[in-house]
Amino acid sequence: MKFAVTLGSAVIAAFAFAIATPAVAGAQPSNCHDSYTPCLPVVSDVDCEGGSGNGPVYTGRVTVIGPDDYGLDRDGDGIGCE
């Protein structure tokens, strides 16, 4: 009987941990723009580092996987800030 109680407690503890722990899938955090990888924040504008843009955020090379809302892929080849 003691084993059943201990086992039951362990199952309850594991279930509680699973509920309280956020899922860590390969998805980007919700504050990332869906069109760029690695993550770029959702802000008014992002510009390439070393370019003539006025920010407020600057980035290095990124892959563009959706609409290029920030205009980082000038030649349309899927690579921004190259």
PDB file as gemmi writes it, atoms N, CA and C in Angstrom:
CRYST1    1.000    1.000    1.000  90.00  90.00  90.00 P 1                      
ATOM      1  N   MET A   1       0.820  -1.190   0.000  1.00  0.00           N  
ATOM      2  CA  MET A   1       0.000   0.000   0.000  1.00  0.00           C  
ATOM      3  C   MET A   1       0.866   1.257   0.000  1.00  0.00           C  
ATOM      4  N   LYS A   2       1.975   1.216   0.768  1.00  0.00           N  
ATOM      5  CA  LYS A   2       2.859   2.364   0.829  1.00  0.00           C  
ATOM      6  C   LYS A   2       3.412   2.669  -0.563  1.00  0.00           C  
ATOM      7  N   PHE A   3       3.753   1.628  -1.341  1.00  0.00           N  
ATOM      8  CA  PHE A   3       4.264   1.792  -2.695  1.00  0.00           C  
ATOM      9  C   PHE A   3       3.231   2.474  -3.585  1.00  0.00           C  
ATOM     10  N   ALA A   4       1.988   2.098  -3.475  1.00  0.00           N  
ATOM     11  CA  ALA A   4       0.925   2.689  -4.289  1.00  0.00           C  
ATOM     12  C   ALA A   4       0.742   4.168  -3.960  1.00  0.00           C  
ATOM     13  N   VAL A   5       0.840   4.532  -2.703  1.00  0.00           N  
ATOM     14  CA  VAL A   5       0.701   5.927  -2.298  1.00  0.00           C  
ATOM     15  C   VAL A   5       1.888   6.735  -2.834  1.00  0.00           C  
ATOM     16  N   THR A   6       3.094   6.197  -2.716  1.00  0.00           N  
ATOM     17  CA  THR A   6       4.288   6.871  -3.216  1.00  0.00           C  
ATOM     18  C   THR A   6       4.221   7.026  -4.725  1.00  0.00           C  
ATOM     19  N   LEU A   7       3.819   5.986  -5.421  1.00  0.00           N  
ATOM     20  CA  LEU A   7       3.687   6.029  -6.868  1.00  0.00           C  
ATOM     21  C   LEU A   7       2.626   7.044  -7.273  1.00  0.00           C  
ATOM     22  N   GLY A   8       1.509   7.048  -6.580  1.00  0.00           N  
ATOM     23  CA  GLY A   8       0.451   8.014  -6.864  1.00  0.00           C  
ATOM     24  C   GLY A   8       0.920   9.444  -6.651  1.00  0.00           C  
ATOM     25  N   SER A   9       1.674   9.670  -5.597  1.00  0.00           N  
ATOM     26  CA  SER A   9       2.215  11.010  -5.330  1.00  0.00           C  
ATOM     27  C   SER A   9       3.181  11.432  -6.426  1.00  0.00           C  
ATOM     28  N   ALA A  10       3.993  10.509  -6.908  1.00  0.00           N  
ATOM     29  CA  ALA A  10       4.947  10.814  -7.969  1.00  0.00           C  
ATOM     30  C   ALA A  10       4.219  11.163  -9.265  1.00  0.00           C  
ATOM     31  N   VAL A  11       3.166  10.454  -9.559  1.00  0.00           N  
ATOM     32  CA  VAL A  11       2.387  10.737 -10.768  1.00  0.00           C  
ATOM     33  C   VAL A  11       1.746  12.116 -10.668  1.00  0.00           C  
ATOM     34  N   ILE A  12       1.190  12.433  -9.539  1.00  0.00           N  
ATOM     35  CA  ILE A  12       0.565  13.746  -9.347  1.00  0.00           C  
ATOM     36  C   ILE A  12       1.612  14.851  -9.467  1.00  0.00           C  
ATOM     37  N   ALA A  13       2.779  14.649  -8.864  1.00  0.00           N  
ATOM     38  CA  ALA A  13       3.844  15.651  -8.938  1.00  0.00           C  
ATOM     39  C   ALA A  13       4.305  15.843 -10.380  1.00  0.00           C  
ATOM     40  N   ALA A  14       4.466  14.754 -11.138  1.00  0.00           N  
ATOM     41  CA  ALA A  14       4.893  14.852 -12.537  1.00  0.00           C  
ATOM     42  C   ALA A  14       3.840  15.574 -13.368  1.00  0.00           C  
ATOM     43  N   PHE A  15       2.582  15.283 -13.132  1.00  0.00           N  
ATOM     44  CA  PHE A  15       1.493  15.937 -13.859  1.00  0.00           C  
ATOM     45  C   PHE A  15       1.473  17.433 -13.553  1.00  0.00           C  
ATOM     46  N   ALA A  16       1.653  17.797 -12.295  1.00  0.00           N  
ATOM     47  CA  ALA A  16       1.670  19.205 -11.902  1.00  0.00           C  
ATOM     48  C   ALA A  16       2.848  19.924 -12.542  1.00  0.00           C  
ATOM     49  N   PHE A  17       4.001  19.274 -12.615  1.00  0.00           N  
ATOM     50  CA  PHE A  17       5.174  19.864 -13.253  1.00  0.00           C  
ATOM     51  C   PHE A  17       4.916  20.085 -14.736  1.00  0.00           C  
ATOM     52  N   ALA A  18       4.299  19.111 -15.389  1.00  0.00           N  
ATOM     53  CA  ALA A  18       4.017  19.226 -16.825  1.00  0.00           C  
ATOM     54  C   ALA A  18       3.051  20.375 -17.112  1.00  0.00           C  
ATOM     55  N   ILE A  19       2.101  20.589 -16.241  1.00  0.00           N  
ATOM     56  CA  ILE A  19       1.142  21.677 -16.432  1.00  0.00           C  
ATOM     57  C   ILE A  19       1.815  23.027 -16.204  1.00  0.00           C  
ATOM     58  N   ALA A  20       2.682  23.117 -15.196  1.00  0.00           N  
ATOM     59  CA  ALA A  20       3.295  24.386 -14.829  1.00  0.00           C  
ATOM     60  C   ALA A  20       4.465  24.773 -15.727  1.00  0.00           C  
ATOM     61  N   THR A  21       5.062  23.811 -16.441  1.00  0.00           N  
ATOM     62  CA  THR A  21       6.228  24.084 -17.273  1.00  0.00           C  
ATOM     63  C   THR A  21       5.784  24.475 -18.668  1.00  0.00           C  
ATOM     64  N   PRO A  22       6.213  25.646 -19.171  1.00  0.00           N  
ATOM     65  CA  PRO A  22       5.822  26.037 -20.525  1.00  0.00           C  
ATOM     66  C   PRO A  22       6.436  25.110 -21.560  1.00  0.00           C  
ATOM     67  N   ALA A  23       5.722  24.908 -22.637  1.00  0.00           N  
ATOM     68  CA  ALA A  23       6.210  24.047 -23.709  1.00  0.00           C  
ATOM     69  C   ALA A  23       7.388  24.722 -24.392  1.00  0.00           C  
ATOM     70  N   VAL A  24       8.421  23.959 -24.650  1.00  0.00           N  
ATOM     71  CA  VAL A  24       9.588  24.478 -25.352  1.00  0.00           C  
ATOM     72  C   VAL A  24       9.684  23.734 -26.673  1.00  0.00           C  
ATOM     73  N   ALA A  25       8.968  24.230 -27.635  1.00  0.00           N  
ATOM     74  CA  ALA A  25       9.045  23.664 -28.973  1.00  0.00           C  
ATOM     75  C   ALA A  25      10.017  24.524 -29.757  1.00  0.00           C  
ATOM     76  N   GLY A  26      10.213  24.235 -31.006  1.00  0.00           N  
ATOM     77  CA  GLY A  26      11.129  24.986 -31.825  1.00  0.00           C  
ATOM     78  C   GLY A  26      10.562  26.317 -32.281  1.00  0.00           C  
ATOM     79  N   ALA A  27       9.403  26.679 -31.830  1.00  0.00           N  
ATOM     80  CA  ALA A  27       8.745  27.904 -32.285  1.00  0.00           C  
ATOM     81  C   ALA A  27       9.440  29.132 -31.726  1.00  0.00           C  
ATOM     82  N   GLN A  28       9.350  30.213 -32.478  1.00  0.00           N  
ATOM     83  CA  GLN A  28       9.906  31.472 -32.035  1.00  0.00           C  
ATOM     84  C   GLN A  28       8.996  32.081 -30.981  1.00  0.00           C  
ATOM     85  N   PRO A  29       9.584  32.860 -30.073  1.00  0.00           N  
ATOM     86  CA  PRO A  29       8.750  33.555 -29.105  1.00  0.00           C  
ATOM     87  C   PRO A  29       7.731  34.454 -29.807  1.00  0.00           C  
ATOM     88  N   SER A  30       6.644  34.758 -29.142  1.00  0.00           N  
ATOM     89  CA  SER A  30       5.567  35.515 -29.763  1.00  0.00           C  
ATOM     90  C   SER A  30       5.957  36.943 -30.115  1.00  0.00           C  
ATOM     91  N   ASN A  31       7.063  37.453 -29.578  1.00  0.00           N  
ATOM     92  CA  ASN A  31       7.481  38.813 -29.896  1.00  0.00           C  
ATOM     93  C   ASN A  31       8.440  38.852 -31.086  1.00  0.00           C  
ATOM     94  N   CYS A  32       8.541  37.758 -31.844  1.00  0.00           N  
ATOM     95  CA  CYS A  32       9.388  37.691 -33.032  1.00  0.00           C  
ATOM     96  C   CYS A  32       8.541  37.894 -34.284  1.00  0.00           C  
ATOM     97  N   HIS A  33       9.104  38.598 -35.251  1.00  0.00           N  
ATOM     98  CA  HIS A  33       8.428  38.784 -36.535  1.00  0.00           C  
ATOM     99  C   HIS A  33       8.472  37.452 -37.285  1.00  0.00           C  
ATOM    100  N   ASP A  34       7.346  37.008 -37.815  1.00  0.00           N  
ATOM    101  CA  ASP A  34       7.247  35.705 -38.476  1.00  0.00           C  
ATOM    102  C   ASP A  34       8.051  35.600 -39.771  1.00  0.00           C  
ATOM    103  N   SER A  35       8.476  36.701 -40.351  1.00  0.00           N  
ATOM    104  CA  SER A  35       9.129  36.680 -41.657  1.00  0.00           C  
ATOM    105  C   SER A  35      10.649  36.540 -41.613  1.00  0.00           C  
ATOM    106  N   TYR A  36      11.229  36.533 -40.427  1.00  0.00           N  
ATOM    107  CA  TYR A  36      12.691  36.549 -40.344  1.00  0.00           C  
ATOM    108  C   TYR A  36      13.219  35.502 -39.380  1.00  0.00           C  
ATOM    109  N   THR A  37      14.359  34.936 -39.759  1.00  0.00           N  
ATOM    110  CA  THR A  37      15.084  34.038 -38.878  1.00  0.00           C  
ATOM    111  C   THR A  37      16.560  34.352 -38.998  1.00  0.00           C  
ATOM    112  N   PRO A  38      17.278  34.545 -37.896  1.00  0.00           N  
ATOM    113  CA  PRO A  38      16.811  34.398 -36.527  1.00  0.00           C  
ATOM    114  C   PRO A  38      15.800  35.482 -36.155  1.00  0.00           C  
ATOM    115  N   CYS A  39      15.305  35.373 -34.964  1.00  0.00           N  
ATOM    116  CA  CYS A  39      14.244  36.239 -34.457  1.00  0.00           C  
ATOM    117  C   CYS A  39      14.592  37.717 -34.600  1.00  0.00           C  
ATOM    118  N   LEU A  40      13.670  38.458 -35.179  1.00  0.00           N  
ATOM    119  CA  LEU A  40      13.727  39.919 -35.159  1.00  0.00           C  
ATOM    120  C   LEU A  40      12.488  40.392 -34.416  1.00  0.00           C  
ATOM    121  N   PRO A  41      12.632  41.405 -33.571  1.00  0.00           N  
ATOM    122  CA  PRO A  41      11.484  41.861 -32.794  1.00  0.00           C  
ATOM    123  C   PRO A  41      10.442  42.542 -33.672  1.00  0.00           C  
ATOM    124  N   VAL A  42       9.226  42.537 -33.199  1.00  0.00           N  
ATOM    125  CA  VAL A  42       8.148  43.263 -33.872  1.00  0.00           C  
ATOM    126  C   VAL A  42       8.211  44.700 -33.353  1.00  0.00           C  
ATOM    127  N   VAL A  43       8.763  45.579 -34.180  1.00  0.00           N  
ATOM    128  CA  VAL A  43       8.928  46.997 -33.845  1.00  0.00           C  
ATOM    129  C   VAL A  43       8.567  47.824 -35.071  1.00  0.00           C  
ATOM    130  N   SER A  44       8.676  49.130 -34.963  1.00  0.00           N  
ATOM    131  CA  SER A  44       8.317  50.000 -36.090  1.00  0.00           C  
ATOM    132  C   SER A  44       9.250  49.824 -37.278  1.00  0.00           C  
ATOM    133  N   ASP A  45      10.535  49.522 -37.048  1.00  0.00           N  
ATOM    134  CA  ASP A  45      11.490  49.358 -38.139  1.00  0.00           C  
ATOM    135  C   ASP A  45      12.727  48.631 -37.648  1.00  0.00           C  
ATOM    136  N   VAL A  46      13.333  47.838 -38.541  1.00  0.00           N  
ATOM    137  CA  VAL A  46      14.620  47.201 -38.290  1.00  0.00           C  
ATOM    138  C   VAL A  46      15.481  47.509 -39.507  1.00  0.00           C  
ATOM    139  N   ASP A  47      16.730  47.886 -39.273  1.00  0.00           N  
ATOM    140  CA  ASP A  47      17.655  48.198 -40.352  1.00  0.00           C  
ATOM    141  C   ASP A  47      18.906  47.340 -40.234  1.00  0.00           C  
ATOM    142  N   CYS A  48      19.648  47.246 -41.324  1.00  0.00           N  
ATOM    143  CA  CYS A  48      20.897  46.481 -41.343  1.00  0.00           C  
ATOM    144  C   CYS A  48      21.989  47.252 -40.605  1.00  0.00           C  
ATOM    145  N   GLU A  49      22.774  46.518 -39.813  1.00  0.00           N  
ATOM    146  CA  GLU A  49      23.914  47.119 -39.127  1.00  0.00           C  
ATOM    147  C   GLU A  49      24.858  47.721 -40.159  1.00  0.00           C  
ATOM    148  N   GLY A  50      25.370  48.887 -39.866  1.00  0.00           N  
ATOM    149  CA  GLY A  50      26.327  49.530 -40.749  1.00  0.00           C  
ATOM    150  C   GLY A  50      25.702  50.206 -41.955  1.00  0.00           C  
ATOM    151  N   GLY A  51      24.384  50.160 -42.064  1.00  0.00           N  
ATOM    152  CA  GLY A  51      23.699  50.798 -43.179  1.00  0.00           C  
ATOM    153  C   GLY A  51      23.307  52.225 -42.842  1.00  0.00           C  
ATOM    154  N   SER A  52      22.494  52.788 -43.698  1.00  0.00           N  
ATOM    155  CA  SER A  52      22.103  54.183 -43.500  1.00  0.00           C  
ATOM    156  C   SER A  52      20.768  54.330 -42.786  1.00  0.00           C  
ATOM    157  N   GLY A  53      20.192  53.234 -42.304  1.00  0.00           N  
ATOM    158  CA  GLY A  53      18.887  53.293 -41.649  1.00  0.00           C  
ATOM    159  C   GLY A  53      18.939  53.977 -40.294  1.00  0.00           C  
ATOM    160  N   ASN A  54      17.759  54.332 -39.810  1.00  0.00           N  
ATOM    161  CA  ASN A  54      17.668  55.045 -38.539  1.00  0.00           C  
ATOM    162  C   ASN A  54      17.079  54.210 -37.407  1.00  0.00           C  
ATOM    163  N   GLY A  55      17.046  52.869 -37.588  1.00  0.00           N  
ATOM    164  CA  GLY A  55      16.602  51.976 -36.517  1.00  0.00           C  
ATOM    165  C   GLY A  55      15.127  52.104 -36.200  1.00  0.00           C  
ATOM    166  N   PRO A  56      14.700  51.786 -35.041  1.00  0.00           N  
ATOM    167  CA  PRO A  56      15.381  51.763 -33.763  1.00  0.00           C  
ATOM    168  C   PRO A  56      16.175  50.488 -33.479  1.00  0.00           C  
ATOM    169  N   VAL A  57      16.038  49.447 -34.327  1.00  0.00           N  
ATOM    170  CA  VAL A  57      16.725  48.180 -34.116  1.00  0.00           C  
ATOM    171  C   VAL A  57      17.593  47.911 -35.337  1.00  0.00           C  
ATOM    172  N   TYR A  58      18.770  47.332 -35.103  1.00  0.00           N  
ATOM    173  CA  TYR A  58      19.688  46.991 -36.187  1.00  0.00           C  
ATOM    174  C   TYR A  58      20.000  45.501 -36.116  1.00  0.00           C  
ATOM    175  N   THR A  59      20.230  44.878 -37.283  1.00  0.00           N  
ATOM    176  CA  THR A  59      20.504  43.453 -37.333  1.00  0.00           C  
ATOM    177  C   THR A  59      21.593  43.148 -38.340  1.00  0.00           C  
ATOM    178  N   GLY A  60      22.183  41.995 -38.172  1.00  0.00           N  
ATOM    179  CA  GLY A  60      23.110  41.461 -39.151  1.00  0.00           C  
ATOM    180  C   GLY A  60      22.327  40.612 -40.143  1.00  0.00           C  
ATOM    181  N   ARG A  61      22.991  39.685 -40.790  1.00  0.00           N  
ATOM    182  CA  ARG A  61      22.400  38.829 -41.828  1.00  0.00           C  
ATOM    183  C   ARG A  61      21.225  38.018 -41.276  1.00  0.00           C  
ATOM    184  N   VAL A  62      20.123  37.981 -42.030  1.00  0.00           N  
ATOM    185  CA  VAL A  62      18.934  37.208 -41.661  1.00  0.00           C  
ATOM    186  C   VAL A  62      18.392  36.492 -42.889  1.00  0.00           C  
ATOM    187  N   THR A  63      17.645  35.444 -42.659  1.00  0.00           N  
ATOM    188  CA  THR A  63      16.915  34.767 -43.723  1.00  0.00           C  
ATOM    189  C   THR A  63      15.491  35.310 -43.729  1.00  0.00           C  
ATOM    190  N   VAL A  64      15.022  35.680 -44.918  1.00  0.00           N  
ATOM    191  CA  VAL A  64      13.677  36.227 -45.054  1.00  0.00           C  
ATOM    192  C   VAL A  64      12.768  35.093 -45.512  1.00  0.00           C  
ATOM    193  N   ILE A  65      11.789  34.718 -44.670  1.00  0.00           N  
ATOM    194  CA  ILE A  65      10.934  33.562 -44.951  1.00  0.00           C  
ATOM    195  C   ILE A  65       9.475  33.950 -45.138  1.00  0.00           C  
ATOM    196  N   GLY A  66       9.232  35.231 -45.309  1.00  0.00           N  
ATOM    197  CA  GLY A  66       7.873  35.732 -45.509  1.00  0.00           C  
ATOM    198  C   GLY A  66       7.964  37.112 -46.117  1.00  0.00           C  
ATOM    199  N   PRO A  67       6.902  37.876 -46.016  1.00  0.00           N  
ATOM    200  CA  PRO A  67       6.942  39.245 -46.538  1.00  0.00           C  
ATOM    201  C   PRO A  67       8.057  40.050 -45.857  1.00  0.00           C  
ATOM    202  N   ASP A  68       8.832  40.758 -46.643  1.00  0.00           N  
ATOM    203  CA  ASP A  68       9.973  41.518 -46.130  1.00  0.00           C  
ATOM    204  C   ASP A  68       9.515  42.890 -45.654  1.00  0.00           C  
ATOM    205  N   ASP A  69       8.778  42.907 -44.554  1.00  0.00           N  
ATOM    206  CA  ASP A  69       8.192  44.143 -44.025  1.00  0.00           C  
ATOM    207  C   ASP A  69       9.238  45.196 -43.670  1.00  0.00           C  
ATOM    208  N   TYR A  70      10.437  44.772 -43.279  1.00  0.00           N  
ATOM    209  CA  TYR A  70      11.470  45.722 -42.892  1.00  0.00           C  
ATOM    210  C   TYR A  70      12.372  46.128 -44.061  1.00  0.00           C  
ATOM    211  N   GLY A  71      12.174  45.540 -45.247  1.00  0.00           N  
ATOM    212  CA  GLY A  71      12.968  45.908 -46.419  1.00  0.00           C  
ATOM    213  C   GLY A  71      14.440  45.561 -46.295  1.00  0.00           C  
ATOM    214  N   LEU A  72      14.739  44.415 -45.702  1.00  0.00           N  
ATOM    215  CA  LEU A  72      16.127  44.016 -45.484  1.00  0.00           C  
ATOM    216  C   LEU A  72      16.717  43.241 -46.661  1.00  0.00           C  
ATOM    217  N   ASP A  73      15.875  42.683 -47.520  1.00  0.00           N  
ATOM    218  CA  ASP A  73      16.313  41.853 -48.646  1.00  0.00           C  
ATOM    219  C   ASP A  73      16.132  42.624 -49.945  1.00  0.00           C  
ATOM    220  N   ARG A  74      17.023  43.542 -50.218  1.00  0.00           N  
ATOM    221  CA  ARG A  74      16.887  44.446 -51.365  1.00  0.00           C  
ATOM    222  C   ARG A  74      16.900  43.722 -52.706  1.00  0.00           C  
ATOM    223  N   ASP A  75      17.679  42.620 -52.837  1.00  0.00           N  
ATOM    224  CA  ASP A  75      17.753  41.938 -54.125  1.00  0.00           C  
ATOM    225  C   ASP A  75      16.773  40.766 -54.251  1.00  0.00           C  
ATOM    226  N   GLY A  76      15.984  40.508 -53.209  1.00  0.00           N  
ATOM    227  CA  GLY A  76      14.934  39.495 -53.281  1.00  0.00           C  
ATOM    228  C   GLY A  76      15.407  38.056 -53.311  1.00  0.00           C  
ATOM    229  N   ASP A  77      16.622  37.782 -52.819  1.00  0.00           N  
ATOM    230  CA  ASP A  77      17.146  36.415 -52.851  1.00  0.00           C  
ATOM    231  C   ASP A  77      16.886  35.620 -51.568  1.00  0.00           C  
ATOM    232  N   GLY A  78      16.144  36.194 -50.616  1.00  0.00           N  
ATOM    233  CA  GLY A  78      15.816  35.499 -49.374  1.00  0.00           C  
ATOM    234  C   GLY A  78      16.811  35.717 -48.256  1.00  0.00           C  
ATOM    235  N   ILE A  79      17.875  36.475 -48.521  1.00  0.00           N  
ATOM    236  CA  ILE A  79      18.872  36.797 -47.498  1.00  0.00           C  
ATOM    237  C   ILE A  79      18.865  38.298 -47.292  1.00  0.00           C  
ATOM    238  N   GLY A  80      18.653  38.710 -46.062  1.00  0.00           N  
ATOM    239  CA  GLY A  80      18.651  40.136 -45.735  1.00  0.00           C  
ATOM    240  C   GLY A  80      19.952  40.559 -45.102  1.00  0.00           C  
ATOM    241  N   CYS A  81      20.315  41.786 -45.315  1.00  0.00           N  
ATOM    242  CA  CYS A  81      21.528  42.393 -44.739  1.00  0.00           C  
ATOM    243  C   CYS A  81      22.793  41.642 -45.140  1.00  0.00           C  
ATOM    244  N   GLU A  82      22.858  41.266 -46.408  1.00  0.00           N  
ATOM    245  CA  GLU A  82      24.068  40.557 -46.864  1.00  0.00           C  
ATOM    246  C   GLU A  82      25.096  41.506 -47.398  1.00  0.00           C  
TER     247      GLU A  82                                                      
END                                                                             
